[in-house]
Amino acid sequence: MNADVALNGLRRMKEISQALIALDYEDEQSLEELSILQNKQVELREIITPWLPALEQSEEVSQLIQECIEIERLLQVKLLDYRNIASEQLNKFQVGARFKSAYGSHFSQTEGYFVDRRK
């Protein structure tokens, strides 16, 4: 493998980062795509990492790395926002479930006879 392959991998990494930020995380199908894209990022990092010392001297590579870092920061903010939204919804469900179990319980008793043996 040569440095050109690593440079192309870095360009692909930027494209994947942009695709990740464009995903709609409320759609279940997007979550599957999120997993696929993240796996591709892991594979690309394994290819790119050994070549970074040789590539960092290029202005184009430095700029690509900075762009990737900025996109990843934006992605992190977006993911944290969605995590907070999901957490709030889960809390609402839990509060609702507690309310229902505390005040909405149904008391049932079968019909029967009570015999008092002391009388």
Secondary structure, DSSP 8 states (H G I E B T S, - for coil): --HHHHHHHHHHHHHHHHHHHH--TTSHHHHHHHHHHHHHHHHHHHHHGGGHHHHTTSHHHHHHHHHHHHHHHHHHHHHHHHHHHHHHHHHHHHHHHHHHHHHS------------TT-
